[in-house]
């Protein structure tokens, strides 16, 4: 008799869990989707802000000020880099003028 009671309790528990899960799924699936801003709307909204700024997109997606800053081209790949950079942002070539050896010392030194 006790086995029958235990099986009945387990069955009732499973039915209850199933009912709660079914209600949850019904509410989630029948809910109205949240309004989100579409990509086109975001681009249109940001278009007016972008036209006011003088910043333009440079090669590789980096921003550059329109003519305010000078750049130096990489001797290896030709990508324009900021004059303060020691290495190219594209190919990591040395921009300081002296080539570096594998151990990090300038060529010609034993250091």
C-alpha positions in Angstrom: 0.0 0.0 0.0 2.8 2.4 0.8 4.3 1.8 -2.6 1.1 2.9 -4.2 1.0 6.1 -2.1 4.6 6.9 -3.0 3.9 6.3 -6.7 0.8 8.5 -6.5 2.7 11.3 -4.8 5.5 11.2 -7.5 2.8 11.2 -10.2 1.1 14.2 -8.6 4.4 16.0 -8.3 5.2 15.4 -12.0 1.8 16.6 -13.0 2.2 19.8 -10.9 5.7 20.5 -12.4 4.3 19.9 -15.9 1.4 22.3 -15.2 3.7 25.1 -13.9 6.1 24.6 -16.9 3.1 24.7 -19.3 1.9 28.0 -17.8 5.4 29.4 -18.0 5.7 28.5 -21.7 2.3 29.9 -22.5 3.1 33.2 -20.9 6.5 33.5 -22.6 5.3 32.4 -26.1 2.1 34.5 -26.1 3.7 37.6 -24.7 4.1 40.6 -27.0 7.7 41.0 -28.1 9.5 43.9 -26.7 10.0 46.9 -29.0 13.6 47.3 -29.9 15.1 49.9 -32.1 15.9 48.5 -35.5 19.3 49.0 -37.0 18.0 51.3 -39.7 16.4 53.5 -37.1 19.6 53.6 -35.1 21.6 54.6 -38.2 19.1 57.2 -39.1 19.1 58.6 -35.6 22.9 58.6 -35.4 23.2 60.1 -38.9 22.5 63.7 -37.7 25.1 63.3 -34.9 27.7 62.0 -37.3 27.3 64.8 -39.8 28.0 67.4 -37.0 31.4 65.9 -36.2 34.6 66.3 -38.1 35.9 62.8 -37.3 36.2 60.4 -40.2 36.8 56.7 -40.3 40.4 55.8 -41.3 41.8 52.6 -42.7 41.1 49.6 -40.5 38.1 51.4 -38.8 40.2 53.7 -36.6 39.0 57.3 -36.3 41.1 60.1 -37.5 40.6 63.9 -37.2 40.1 65.5 -40.6 43.6 66.7 -41.5 44.5 67.8 -38.0 47.0 65.1 -37.3 49.8 63.9 -39.6 50.4 60.2 -40.1 53.4 58.2 -41.1 53.1 55.3 -43.5 54.4 51.9 -42.5 57.5 51.0 -44.6 56.3 47.4 -44.9 52.5 47.5 -45.5 51.9 51.2 -46.1 49.1 51.7 -43.5 49.1 55.2 -42.0 50.1 55.3 -38.4 50.2 57.9 -35.6 53.7 59.5 -35.4 53.9 58.5 -31.7 53.5 54.8 -32.5 56.7 52.6 -32.3 55.1 49.7 -34.2 52.7 49.5 -37.1 49.1 48.9 -36.0 48.5 46.6 -39.0 51.6 44.4 -39.4 53.6 45.3 -36.2 56.6 46.4 -38.2 59.1 48.7 -36.4 58.4 52.4 -37.2 61.2 53.9 -35.1 63.6 53.8 -38.0 65.9 51.1 -36.7 65.1 47.4 -37.2 64.9 45.2 -34.2 66.5 41.8 -33.9 64.8 38.8 -32.3 66.2 39.4 -28.8 64.9 43.0 -28.9 68.3 44.8 -29.2 68.9 47.1 -32.1 70.9 45.5 -35.0 74.6 45.7 -34.6 74.6 45.5 -30.8 75.4 42.4 -28.8 73.1 43.3 -25.9 
